[in-house]
């Protein structure tokens, strides 16, 4: 199982890269950290060094390279990353089949 990215999310990632003058080939590091009202939260950041660390899972979807540490991948396997800018709120949304419970804002989850 991998992590996938919708075309909308890929376009938004490219827009952010351009606006922040980040290299177009800089991969996106996706991780899970403790926090949020449900116990775990998602973290997205560009890895400007393009440095895969030992134990990283590497994926590419919709032209975006993703780096995920093994611990986070255990929580994220099968997840789809989307971006919405509609009435329900603007931002990245994780559709995680492993999450048993999510908070109402969708930014944290538990297993």
Biopython code that builds the backbone (N, CA, C, O; Angstrom):
import numpy as np
from Bio.PDB.StructureBuilder import StructureBuilder

atoms = [
    (1, "UNK", "N", (0.850, -1.184, 0.000)),
    (1, "UNK", "CA", (0.000, 0.000, 0.000)),
    (1, "UNK", "C", (0.886, 1.235, 0.000)),
    (1, "UNK", "O", (1.955, 1.258, 0.611)),
    (2, "UNK", "N", (0.424, 2.240, -0.687)),
    (2, "UNK", "CA", (1.205, 3.463, -0.770)),
    (2, "UNK", "C", (0.363, 4.644, -0.291)),
    (2, "UNK", "O", (-0.763, 4.478, 0.177)),
    (3, "UNK", "N", (0.925, 5.810, -0.419)),
    (3, "UNK", "CA", (0.217, 7.050, -0.147)),
    (3, "UNK", "C", (-0.004, 7.718, -1.495)),
    (3, "UNK", "O", (0.927, 7.834, -2.292)),
    (4, "UNK", "N", (-1.222, 8.155, -1.753)),
    (4, "UNK", "CA", (-1.535, 8.765, -3.031)),
    (4, "UNK", "C", (-1.906, 10.232, -2.843)),
    (4, "UNK", "O", (-2.265, 10.669, -1.750)),
    (5, "UNK", "N", (-1.808, 10.974, -3.941)),
    (5, "UNK", "CA", (-2.095, 12.409, -3.934)),
    (5, "UNK", "C", (-3.067, 12.700, -5.066)),
    (5, "UNK", "O", (-2.863, 12.250, -6.193)),
    (6, "UNK", "N", (-4.113, 13.445, -4.775)),
    (6, "UNK", "CA", (-5.040, 13.834, -5.830)),
    (6, "UNK", "C", (-4.394, 14.911, -6.697)),
    (6, "UNK", "O", (-3.427, 15.555, -6.289)),
    (7, "UNK", "N", (-4.932, 15.095, -7.882)),
    (7, "UNK", "CA", (-4.421, 16.141, -8.772)),
    (7, "UNK", "C", (-4.560, 17.528, -8.148)),
    (7, "UNK", "O", (-3.680, 18.374, -8.312)),
    (8, "UNK", "N", (-5.671, 17.764, -7.428)),
    (8, "UNK", "CA", (-5.855, 19.067, -6.754)),
    (8, "UNK", "C", (-4.751, 19.321, -5.737)),
    (8, "UNK", "O", (-4.209, 20.423, -5.663)),
    (9, "UNK", "N", (-4.418, 18.298, -4.952)),
    (9, "UNK", "CA", (-3.360, 18.450, -3.946)),
    (9, "UNK", "C", (-2.018, 18.681, -4.627)),
    (9, "UNK", "O", (-1.229, 19.507, -4.168)),
    (10, "UNK", "N", (-1.749, 17.967, -5.710)),
    (10, "UNK", "CA", (-0.478, 18.140, -6.430)),
    (10, "UNK", "C", (-0.356, 19.557, -6.980)),
    (10, "UNK", "O", (0.713, 20.164, -6.903)),
    (11, "UNK", "N", (-1.447, 20.085, -7.535)),
    (11, "UNK", "CA", (-1.407, 21.469, -8.042)),
    (11, "UNK", "C", (-1.130, 22.456, -6.920)),
    (11, "UNK", "O", (-0.345, 23.389, -7.092)),
    (12, "UNK", "N", (-1.768, 22.258, -5.770)),
    (12, "UNK", "CA", (-1.560, 23.171, -4.639)),
    (12, "UNK", "C", (-0.131, 23.072, -4.110)),
    (12, "UNK", "O", (0.464, 24.087, -3.748)),
    (13, "UNK", "N", (0.418, 21.873, -4.064)),
    (13, "UNK", "CA", (1.809, 21.687, -3.631)),
    (13, "UNK", "C", (2.741, 22.441, -4.567)),
    (13, "UNK", "O", (3.670, 23.107, -4.110)),
    (14, "UNK", "N", (2.504, 22.344, -5.874)),
    (14, "UNK", "CA", (3.321, 23.086, -6.845)),
    (14, "UNK", "C", (3.177, 24.593, -6.666)),
    (14, "UNK", "O", (4.160, 25.325, -6.776)),
    (15, "UNK", "N", (1.961, 25.064, -6.392)),
    (15, "UNK", "CA", (1.744, 26.497, -6.165)),
    (15, "UNK", "C", (2.523, 26.979, -4.936)),
    (15, "UNK", "O", (3.124, 28.054, -4.958)),
    (16, "UNK", "N", (2.508, 26.187, -3.879)),
    (16, "UNK", "CA", (3.242, 26.548, -2.662)),
    (16, "UNK", "C", (4.737, 26.571, -2.939)),
    (16, "UNK", "O", (5.435, 27.485, -2.500)),
    (17, "UNK", "N", (5.229, 25.584, -3.655)),
    (17, "UNK", "CA", (6.654, 25.570, -4.021)),
    (17, "UNK", "C", (7.029, 26.861, -4.743)),
    (17, "UNK", "O", (8.037, 27.488, -4.414)),
    (18, "UNK", "N", (6.228, 27.255, -5.716)),
    (18, "UNK", "CA", (6.528, 28.462, -6.496)),
    (18, "UNK", "C", (6.467, 29.708, -5.624)),
    (18, "UNK", "O", (7.361, 30.553, -5.696)),
    (19, "UNK", "N", (5.437, 29.837, -4.808)),
    (19, "UNK", "CA", (5.280, 31.053, -4.008)),
    (19, "UNK", "C", (6.365, 31.186, -2.943)),
    (19, "UNK", "O", (6.734, 32.301, -2.573)),
    (20, "UNK", "N", (6.874, 30.070, -2.451)),
    (20, "UNK", "CA", (7.926, 30.094, -1.422)),
    (20, "UNK", "C", (9.315, 29.887, -2.011)),
    (20, "UNK", "O", (10.299, 29.761, -1.282)),
    (21, "UNK", "N", (9.384, 29.852, -3.335)),
    (21, "UNK", "CA", (10.636, 29.680, -4.062)),
    (21, "UNK", "C", (11.399, 28.432, -3.606)),
    (21, "UNK", "O", (12.602, 28.467, -3.345)),
    (22, "UNK", "N", (10.658, 27.345, -3.524)),
    (22, "UNK", "CA", (11.236, 26.047, -3.170)),
    (22, "UNK", "C", (11.515, 25.300, -4.467)),
    (22, "UNK", "O", (10.725, 25.362, -5.409)),
    (23, "UNK", "N", (12.634, 24.598, -4.510)),
    (23, "UNK", "CA", (12.989, 23.849, -5.716)),
    (23, "UNK", "C", (11.819, 23.007, -6.197)),
    (23, "UNK", "O", (11.138, 22.375, -5.390)),
    (24, "UNK", "N", (11.576, 22.991, -7.513)),
    (24, "UNK", "CA", (10.441, 22.221, -8.035)),
    (24, "UNK", "C", (10.556, 20.718, -7.817)),
    (24, "UNK", "O", (9.549, 20.013, -7.873)),
    (25, "UNK", "N", (11.750, 20.218, -7.572)),
    (25, "UNK", "CA", (11.909, 18.778, -7.359)),
    (25, "UNK", "C", (12.037, 18.416, -5.883)),
    (25, "UNK", "O", (12.297, 17.258, -5.555)),
    (26, "UNK", "N", (11.860, 19.389, -4.985)),
    (26, "UNK", "CA", (11.958, 19.101, -3.547)),
    (26, "UNK", "C", (10.818, 18.176, -3.141)),
    (26, "UNK", "O", (9.653, 18.493, -3.379)),
    (27, "UNK", "N", (11.135, 17.040, -2.534)),
    (27, "UNK", "CA", (10.081, 16.115, -2.139)),
    (27, "UNK", "C", (9.302, 16.638, -0.933)),
    (27, "UNK", "O", (9.769, 17.502, -0.190)),
    (28, "UNK", "N", (8.134, 16.103, -0.769)),
    (28, "UNK", "CA", (7.281, 16.437, 0.362)),
    (28, "UNK", "C", (7.460, 15.350, 1.408)),
    (28, "UNK", "O", (7.275, 14.167, 1.123)),
    (29, "UNK", "N", (7.822, 15.757, 2.627)),
    (29, "UNK", "CA", (7.956, 14.801, 3.725)),
    (29, "UNK", "C", (6.632, 14.792, 4.481)),
    (29, "UNK", "O", (6.142, 15.828, 4.931)),
    (30, "UNK", "N", (6.072, 13.594, 4.605)),
    (30, "UNK", "CA", (4.807, 13.400, 5.304)),
    (30, "UNK", "C", (5.093, 12.587, 6.551)),
    (30, "UNK", "O", (5.745, 11.545, 6.492)),
    (31, "UNK", "N", (4.598, 13.073, 7.686)),
    (31, "UNK", "CA", (4.840, 12.328, 8.919)),
    (31, "UNK", "C", (3.656, 12.447, 9.864)),
    (31, "UNK", "O", (2.762, 13.270, 9.669)),
    (32, "UNK", "N", (3.670, 11.619, 10.880)),
    (32, "UNK", "CA", (2.670, 11.621, 11.935)),
    (32, "UNK", "C", (3.396, 11.955, 13.232)),
    (32, "UNK", "O", (4.424, 11.357, 13.550)),
    (33, "UNK", "N", (2.853, 12.916, 13.979)),
    (33, "UNK", "CA", (3.444, 13.331, 15.250)),
    (33, "UNK", "C", (2.371, 13.324, 16.325)),
    (33, "UNK", "O", (1.179, 13.390, 16.025)),
    (34, "UNK", "N", (2.794, 13.243, 17.567)),
    (34, "UNK", "CA", (1.858, 13.306, 18.686)),
    (34, "UNK", "C", (1.272, 14.700, 18.773)),
    (34, "UNK", "O", (1.969, 15.696, 18.579)),
    (35, "UNK", "N", (-0.023, 14.761, 19.068)),
    (35, "UNK", "CA", (-0.671, 16.051, 19.246)),
    (35, "UNK", "C", (-2.087, 16.041, 18.739)),
    (35, "UNK", "O", (-2.586, 15.020, 18.264)),
    (36, "UNK", "N", (-2.728, 17.175, 18.841)),
    (36, "UNK", "CA", (-4.108, 17.304, 18.399)),
    (36, "UNK", "C", (-5.069, 16.726, 19.409)),
    (36, "UNK", "O", (-4.661, 16.061, 20.361)),
    (37, "UNK", "N", (-6.339, 16.978, 19.201)),
    (37, "UNK", "CA", (-7.347, 16.535, 20.169)),
    (37, "UNK", "C", (-7.627, 15.033, 20.112)),
    (37, "UNK", "O", (-8.247, 14.487, 21.025)),
    (38, "UNK", "N", (-7.179, 14.363, 19.056)),
    (38, "UNK", "CA", (-7.387, 12.915, 18.973)),
    (38, "UNK", "C", (-6.117, 12.112, 19.245)),
    (38, "UNK", "O", (-6.160, 10.882, 19.248)),
    (39, "UNK", "N", (-4.991, 12.783, 19.473)),
    (39, "UNK", "CA", (-3.768, 12.087, 19.865)),
    (39, "UNK", "C", (-2.651, 12.099, 18.852)),
    (39, "UNK", "O", (-1.483, 12.157, 19.236)),
    (40, "UNK", "N", (-2.967, 12.048, 17.562)),
    (40, "UNK", "CA", (-1.958, 12.065, 16.509)),
    (40, "UNK", "C", (-2.343, 13.107, 15.477)),
    (40, "UNK", "O", (-3.527, 13.338, 15.227)),
    (41, "UNK", "N", (-1.345, 13.735, 14.879)),
    (41, "UNK", "CA", (-1.623, 14.731, 13.857)),
    (41, "UNK", "C", (-0.671, 14.547, 12.681)),
    (41, "UNK", "O", (0.396, 13.949, 12.811)),
    (42, "UNK", "N", (-1.078, 15.071, 11.538)),
    (42, "UNK", "CA", (-0.295, 14.962, 10.315)),
    (42, "UNK", "C", (0.656, 16.148, 10.207)),
    (42, "UNK", "O", (0.347, 17.250, 10.661)),
    (43, "UNK", "N", (1.811, 15.911, 9.604)),
    (43, "UNK", "CA", (2.781, 16.980, 9.379)),
    (43, "UNK", "C", (3.283, 16.893, 7.939)),
    (43, "UNK", "O", (3.679, 15.825, 7.472)),
    (44, "UNK", "N", (3.262, 18.017, 7.251)),
    (44, "UNK", "CA", (3.759, 18.118, 5.878)),
    (44, "UNK", "C", (4.849, 19.170, 5.840)),
    (44, "UNK", "O", (4.700, 20.246, 6.420)),
    (45, "UNK", "N", (5.946, 18.866, 5.159)),
    (45, "UNK", "CA", (7.018, 19.845, 5.003)),
    (45, "UNK", "C", (7.855, 19.450, 3.787)),
    (45, "UNK", "O", (7.964, 18.272, 3.445)),
    (46, "UNK", "N", (8.435, 20.446, 3.152)),
    (46, "UNK", "CA", (9.315, 20.168, 2.029)),
    (46, "UNK", "C", (10.692, 19.786, 2.539)),
    (46, "UNK", "O", (11.195, 20.382, 3.491)),
    (47, "UNK", "N", (11.295, 18.802, 1.914)),
    (47, "UNK", "CA", (12.649, 18.375, 2.257)),
    (47, "UNK", "C", (13.588, 18.968, 1.212)),
    (47, "UNK", "O", (13.880, 18.335, 0.197)),
    (48, "UNK", "N", (14.058, 20.187, 1.468)),
    (48, "UNK", "CA", (14.887, 20.899, 0.493)),
    (48, "UNK", "C", (16.202, 20.201, 0.211)),
    (48, "UNK", "O", (16.794, 20.397, -0.851)),
    (49, "UNK", "N", (16.666, 19.389, 1.150)),
    (49, "UNK", "CA", (17.924, 18.677, 0.939)),
    (49, "UNK", "C", (17.737, 17.453, 0.052)),
    (49, "UNK", "O", (18.708, 16.843, -0.395)),
    (50, "UNK", "N", (16.456, 17.097, -0.201)),
    (50, "UNK", "CA", (16.157, 15.922, -1.004)),
    (50, "UNK", "C", (16.873, 14.699, -0.440)),
    (50, "UNK", "O", (17.324, 13.825, -1.181)),
    (51, "UNK", "N", (16.966, 14.657, 0.885)),
    (51, "UNK", "CA", (17.746, 13.619, 1.545)),
    (51, "UNK", "C", (16.846, 12.528, 2.096)),
    (51, "UNK", "O", (16.145, 12.723, 3.089)),
    (52, "UNK", "N", (16.874, 11.390, 1.446)),
    (52, "UNK", "CA", (16.167, 10.237, 1.981)),
    (52, "UNK", "C", (16.949, 9.755, 3.192)),
    (52, "UNK", "O", (18.167, 9.580, 3.138)),
    (53, "UNK", "N", (16.226, 9.546, 4.283)),
    (53, "UNK", "CA", (16.862, 9.052, 5.493)),
    (53, "UNK", "C", (16.707, 7.539, 5.556)),
    (53, "UNK", "O", (15.814, 6.964, 4.934)),
    (54, "UNK", "N", (17.582, 6.914, 6.308)),
    (54, "UNK", "CA", (17.519, 5.463, 6.428)),
    (54, "UNK", "C", (16.145, 5.056, 6.951)),
    (54, "UNK", "O", (15.667, 5.598, 7.948)),
    (55, "UNK", "N", (15.522, 4.113, 6.284)),
    (55, "UNK", "CA", (14.218, 3.629, 6.693)),
    (55, "UNK", "C", (13.047, 4.362, 6.056)),
    (55, "UNK", "O", (11.894, 4.000, 6.292)),
    (56, "UNK", "N", (13.323, 5.389, 5.251)),
    (56, "UNK", "CA", (12.237, 6.113, 4.585)),
    (56, "UNK", "C", (11.568, 5.252, 3.530)),
    (56, "UNK", "O", (12.224, 4.486, 2.824)),
    (57, "UNK", "N", (10.261, 5.386, 3.433)),
    (57, "UNK", "CA", (9.509, 4.856, 2.311)),
    (57, "UNK", "C", (9.414, 5.998, 1.309)),
    (57, "UNK", "O", (9.174, 7.142, 1.696)),
    (58, "UNK", "N", (9.598, 5.703, 0.032)),
    (58, "UNK", "CA", (9.579, 6.730, -1.008)),
    (58, "UNK", "C", (8.474, 6.392, -1.999)),
    (58, "UNK", "O", (8.402, 5.274, -2.510)),
    (59, "UNK", "N", (7.612, 7.376, -2.266)),
    (59, "UNK", "CA", (6.518, 7.211, -3.211)),
    (59, "UNK", "C", (6.527, 8.379, -4.179)),
    (59, "UNK", "O", (7.066, 9.445, -3.879)),
    (60, "UNK", "N", (5.933, 8.173, -5.328)),
    (60, "UNK", "CA", (5.717, 9.272, -6.261)),
    (60, "UNK", "C", (4.333, 9.106, -6.853)),
    (60, "UNK", "O", (3.963, 8.036, -7.335)),
    (61, "UNK", "N", (3.571, 10.200, -6.803)),
    (61, "UNK", "CA", (2.227, 10.187, -7.348)),
    (61, "UNK", "C", (1.898, 11.596, -7.824)),
    (61, "UNK", "O", (2.240, 12.578, -7.165)),
    (62, "UNK", "N", (1.243, 11.687, -8.955)),
    (62, "UNK", "CA", (0.854, 12.983, -9.541)),
    (62, "UNK", "C", (2.035, 13.930, -9.671)),
    (62, "UNK", "O", (1.881, 15.146, -9.556)),
    (63, "UNK", "N", (3.222, 13.365, -9.913)),
    (63, "UNK", "CA", (4.413, 14.184, -10.098)),
    (63, "UNK", "C", (5.041, 14.681, -8.811)),
    (63, "UNK", "O", (5.974, 15.483, -8.857)),
    (64, "UNK", "N", (4.557, 14.229, -7.664)),
    (64, "UNK", "CA", (5.078, 14.656, -6.372)),
    (64, "UNK", "C", (5.796, 13.483, -5.718)),
    (64, "UNK", "O", (5.237, 12.393, -5.590)),
    (65, "UNK", "N", (7.038, 13.716, -5.307)),
    (65, "UNK", "CA", (7.798, 12.698, -4.589)),
    (65, "UNK", "C", (7.530, 12.871, -3.094)),
    (65, "UNK", "O", (7.634, 13.973, -2.555)),
    (66, "UNK", "N", (7.185, 11.764, -2.437)),
    (66, "UNK", "CA", (6.893, 11.755, -1.011)),
    (66, "UNK", "C", (7.927, 10.953, -0.257)),
    (66, "UNK", "O", (8.340, 9.883, -0.704)),
    (67, "UNK", "N", (8.346, 11.466, 0.883)),
    (67, "UNK", "CA", (9.228, 10.753, 1.799)),
    (67, "UNK", "C", (8.471, 10.536, 3.102)),
    (67, "UNK", "O", (7.915, 11.478, 3.666)),
    (68, "UNK", "N", (8.450, 9.295, 3.580)),
    (68, "UNK", "CA", (7.716, 8.966, 4.796)),
    (68, "UNK", "C", (8.594, 8.062, 5.650)),
    (68, "UNK", "O", (9.060, 7.022, 5.186)),
    (69, "UNK", "N", (8.820, 8.464, 6.909)),
    (69, "UNK", "CA", (9.601, 7.594, 7.792)),
    (69, "UNK", "C", (8.759, 6.354, 8.113)),
    (69, "UNK", "O", (7.530, 6.400, 8.058)),
    (70, "UNK", "N", (9.419, 5.268, 8.444)),
    (70, "UNK", "CA", (8.746, 3.982, 8.611)),
    (70, "UNK", "C", (7.686, 4.029, 9.713)),
    (70, "UNK", "O", (6.608, 3.460, 9.545)),
    (71, "UNK", "N", (7.968, 4.688, 10.823)),
    (71, "UNK", "CA", (7.000, 4.766, 11.915)),
    (71, "UNK", "C", (5.717, 5.445, 11.431)),
    (71, "UNK", "O", (4.616, 4.972, 11.712)),
    (72, "UNK", "N", (5.863, 6.546, 10.710)),
    (72, "UNK", "CA", (4.687, 7.254, 10.197)),
    (72, "UNK", "C", (3.969, 6.424, 9.149)),
    (72, "UNK", "O", (2.740, 6.436, 9.084)),
    (73, "UNK", "N", (4.722, 5.704, 8.327)),
    (73, "UNK", "CA", (4.096, 4.910, 7.278)),
    (73, "UNK", "C", (3.159, 3.852, 7.856)),
    (73, "UNK", "O", (2.147, 3.516, 7.243)),
    (74, "UNK", "N", (3.492, 3.332, 9.026)),
    (74, "UNK", "CA", (2.613, 2.349, 9.653)),
    (74, "UNK", "C", (1.227, 2.932, 9.917)),
    (74, "UNK", "O", (0.233, 2.207, 9.886)),
    (75, "UNK", "N", (1.157, 4.234, 10.174)),
    (75, "UNK", "CA", (-0.116, 4.917, 10.388)),
    (75, "UNK", "C", (-0.759, 5.376, 9.076)),
    (75, "UNK", "O", (-1.978, 5.538, 9.010)),
    (76, "UNK", "N", (0.045, 5.584, 8.038)),
    (76, "UNK", "CA", (-0.419, 6.246, 6.819)),
    (76, "UNK", "C", (-0.642, 5.330, 5.619)),
    (76, "UNK", "O", (-1.125, 5.799, 4.589)),
    (77, "UNK", "N", (-0.317, 4.072, 5.711)),
    (77, "UNK", "CA", (-0.458, 3.174, 4.557)),
    (77, "UNK", "C", (-1.878, 3.232, 4.003)),
    (77, "UNK", "O", (-2.849, 3.051, 4.737)),
    (78, "UNK", "N", (-1.987, 3.485, 2.712)),
    (78, "UNK", "CA", (-3.278, 3.549, 2.052)),
    (78, "UNK", "C", (-3.954, 4.914, 2.092)),
    (78, "UNK", "O", (-5.076, 5.064, 1.607)),
    (79, "UNK", "N", (-3.292, 5.898, 2.659)),
    (79, "UNK", "CA", (-3.871, 7.237, 2.798)),
    (79, "UNK", "C", (-3.858, 7.993, 1.478)),
    (79, "UNK", "O", (-2.944, 7.845, 0.667)),
    (80, "UNK", "N", (-4.887, 8.804, 1.281)),
    (80, "UNK", "CA", (-4.966, 9.690, 0.113)),
    (80, "UNK", "C", (-4.918, 11.132, 0.618)),
    (80, "UNK", "O", (-5.663, 11.510, 1.522)),
    (81, "UNK", "N", (-4.034, 11.929, 0.025)),
    (81, "UNK", "CA", (-3.906, 13.344, 0.365)),
    (81, "UNK", "C", (-4.657, 14.156, -0.676)),
    (81, "UNK", "O", (-4.413, 14.026, -1.876)),
    (82, "UNK", "N", (-5.575, 14.995, -0.207)),
    (82, "UNK", "CA", (-6.380, 15.828, -1.102)),
    (82, "UNK", "C", (-6.274, 17.273, -0.643)),
    (82, "UNK", "O", (-5.803, 17.556, 0.458)),
    (83, "UNK", "N", (-6.714, 18.174, -1.493)),
    (83, "UNK", "CA", (-6.763, 19.596, -1.152)),
    (83, "UNK", "C", (-8.130, 20.118, -1.551)),
    (83, "UNK", "O", (-8.609, 19.863, -2.655)),
    (84, "UNK", "N", (-8.754, 20.856, -0.636)),
    (84, "UNK", "CA", (-10.038, 21.460, -0.943)),
    (84, "UNK", "C", (-9.998, 22.941, -0.603)),
    (84, "UNK", "O", (-9.274, 23.371, 0.296)),
    (85, "UNK", "N", (-10.780, 23.701, -1.328)),
    (85, "UNK", "CA", (-10.888, 25.133, -1.027)),
    (85, "UNK", "C", (-12.346, 25.560, -1.073)),
    (85, "UNK", "O", (-12.663, 26.684, -1.465)),
    (86, "UNK", "N", (-13.220, 24.665, -0.675)),
    (86, "UNK", "CA", (-14.653, 24.918, -0.729)),
    (86, "UNK", "C", (-15.204, 25.488, 0.563)),
    (86, "UNK", "O", (-14.461, 25.982, 1.412)),
    (87, "UNK", "N", (-16.508, 25.411, 0.696)),
    (87, "UNK", "CA", (-17.207, 25.965, 1.848)),
    (87, "UNK", "C", (-16.868, 25.259, 3.156)),
    (87, "UNK", "O", (-16.973, 25.853, 4.229)),
    (88, "UNK", "N", (-16.466, 24.007, 3.073)),
    (88, "UNK", "CA", (-16.146, 23.252, 4.281)),
    (88, "UNK", "C", (-14.759, 23.562, 4.825)),
    (88, "UNK", "O", (-14.366, 23.019, 5.857)),
    (89, "UNK", "N", (-14.026, 24.412, 4.159)),
    (89, "UNK", "CA", (-12.709, 24.787, 4.639)),
    (89, "UNK", "C", (-11.646, 24.574, 3.596)),
    (89, "UNK", "O", (-11.770, 23.720, 2.718)),
    (90, "UNK", "N", (-10.620, 25.348, 3.703)),
    (90, "UNK", "CA", (-9.515, 25.300, 2.755)),
    (90, "UNK", "C", (-8.338, 24.595, 3.400)),
    (90, "UNK", "O", (-8.008, 24.853, 4.557)),
    (91, "UNK", "N", (-7.705, 23.706, 2.652)),
    (91, "UNK", "CA", (-6.511, 23.056, 3.153)),
    (91, "UNK", "C", (-6.371, 21.627, 2.677)),
    (91, "UNK", "O", (-7.196, 21.098, 1.931)),
    (92, "UNK", "N", (-5.285, 21.024, 3.144)),
    (92, "UNK", "CA", (-5.014, 19.631, 2.815)),
    (92, "UNK", "C", (-5.826, 18.736, 3.742)),
    (92, "UNK", "O", (-5.989, 19.020, 4.929)),
    (93, "UNK", "N", (-6.327, 17.656, 3.171)),
    (93, "UNK", "CA", (-7.118, 16.703, 3.934)),
    (93, "UNK", "C", (-6.582, 15.305, 3.691)),
    (93, "UNK", "O", (-6.298, 14.924, 2.555)),
    (94, "UNK", "N", (-6.446, 14.549, 4.762)),
    (94, "UNK", "CA", (-5.957, 13.181, 4.699)),
    (94, "UNK", "C", (-7.144, 12.235, 4.819)),
    (94, "UNK", "O", (-7.916, 12.307, 5.775)),
    (95, "UNK", "N", (-7.276, 11.355, 3.845)),
    (95, "UNK", "CA", (-8.283, 10.311, 3.913)),
    (95, "UNK", "C", (-7.540, 9.027, 4.272)),
    (95, "UNK", "O", (-6.992, 8.332, 3.416)),
    (96, "UNK", "N", (-7.546, 8.744, 5.567)),
    (96, "UNK", "CA", (-6.723, 7.687, 6.135)),
    (96, "UNK", "C", (-7.599, 6.498, 6.528)),
    (96, "UNK", "O", (-8.392, 6.602, 7.463)),
    (97, "UNK", "N", (-7.466, 5.371, 5.826)),
    (97, "UNK", "CA", (-8.295, 4.205, 6.146)),
    (97, "UNK", "C", (-7.932, 3.564, 7.485)),
    (97, "UNK", "O", (-8.682, 2.728, 7.990)),
    (98, "UNK", "N", (-6.799, 3.940, 8.064)),
    (98, "UNK", "CA", (-6.357, 3.368, 9.327)),
    (98, "UNK", "C", (-6.913, 4.113, 10.536)),
    (98, "UNK", "O", (-6.893, 3.586, 11.649)),
    (99, "UNK", "N", (-7.405, 5.327, 10.333)),
    (99, "UNK", "CA", (-7.900, 6.148, 11.440)),
    (99, "UNK", "C", (-9.234, 5.601, 11.934)),
    (99, "UNK", "O", (-10.172, 5.411, 11.160)),
    (100, "UNK", "N", (-9.297, 5.353, 13.231)),
    (100, "UNK", "CA", (-10.522, 4.874, 13.853)),
    (100, "UNK", "C", (-11.400, 6.060, 14.237)),
    (100, "UNK", "O", (-12.627, 6.002, 14.156)),
    (101, "UNK", "N", (-10.742, 7.131, 14.656)),
    (101, "UNK", "CA", (-11.456, 8.323, 15.091)),
    (101, "UNK", "C", (-10.697, 9.543, 14.609)),
    (101, "UNK", "O", (-9.467, 9.565, 14.652)),
    (102, "UNK", "N", (-11.411, 10.559, 14.150)),
    (102, "UNK", "CA", (-10.796, 11.834, 13.779)),
    (102, "UNK", "C", (-11.526, 12.946, 14.513)),
    (102, "UNK", "O", (-12.682, 12.801, 14.909)),
    (103, "UNK", "N", (-10.825, 14.060, 14.686)),
    (103, "UNK", "CA", (-11.479, 15.199, 15.310)),
    (103, "UNK", "C", (-12.343, 15.902, 14.265)),
    (103, "UNK", "O", (-12.239, 15.599, 13.077)),
    (104, "UNK", "N", (-13.175, 16.816, 14.683)),
    (104, "UNK", "CA", (-14.095, 17.463, 13.757)),
    (104, "UNK", "C", (-13.396, 18.304, 12.712)),
    (104, "UNK", "O", (-13.928, 18.494, 11.618)),
    (105, "UNK", "N", (-12.203, 18.818, 13.024)),
    (105, "UNK", "CA", (-11.476, 19.625, 12.041)),
    (105, "UNK", "C", (-10.705, 18.753, 11.056)),
    (105, "UNK", "O", (-10.267, 19.241, 10.014)),
    (106, "UNK", "N", (-10.531, 17.464, 11.371)),
    (106, "UNK", "CA", (-9.859, 16.539, 10.477)),
    (106, "UNK", "C", (-8.342, 16.611, 10.518)),
    (106, "UNK", "O", (-7.671, 15.999, 9.687)),
    (107, "UNK", "N", (-7.794, 17.350, 11.476)),
    (107, "UNK", "CA", (-6.342, 17.499, 11.535)),
    (107, "UNK", "C", (-5.665, 16.518, 12.478)),
    (107, "UNK", "O", (-4.440, 16.394, 12.465)),
    (108, "UNK", "N", (-6.443, 15.819, 13.295)),
    (108, "UNK", "CA", (-5.845, 14.817, 14.151)),
    (108, "UNK", "C", (-6.689, 13.549, 14.117)),
    (108, "UNK", "O", (-7.854, 13.563, 13.720)),
    (109, "UNK", "N", (-6.073, 12.461, 14.542)),
    (109, "UNK", "CA", (-6.745, 11.168, 14.456)),
    (109, "UNK", "C", (-6.201, 10.229, 15.516)),
    (109, "UNK", "O", (-5.199, 10.522, 16.167)),
    (110, "UNK", "N", (-6.859, 9.116, 15.680)),
    (110, "UNK", "CA", (-6.360, 8.056, 16.556)),
    (110, "UNK", "C", (-6.607, 6.719, 15.889)),
    (110, "UNK", "O", (-7.436, 6.596, 14.988)),
    (111, "UNK", "N", (-5.867, 5.720, 16.350)),
    (111, "UNK", "CA", (-5.986, 4.369, 15.782)),
    (111, "UNK", "C", (-6.670, 3.454, 16.774)),
    (111, "UNK", "O", (-6.867, 2.272, 16.490)),
]
sb = StructureBuilder()
sb.init_structure("model")
sb.init_model(0)
sb.init_chain("A")
sb.init_seg("    ")
for serial, (resi, resn, name, xyz) in enumerate(atoms, 1):
    if name == "N":
        sb.init_residue(resn, " ", resi, " ")
    sb.init_atom(name, np.array(xyz, "f"), 0.0, 1.0, " ", f" {name:<3s}", serial, name[0])
structure = sb.get_structure()
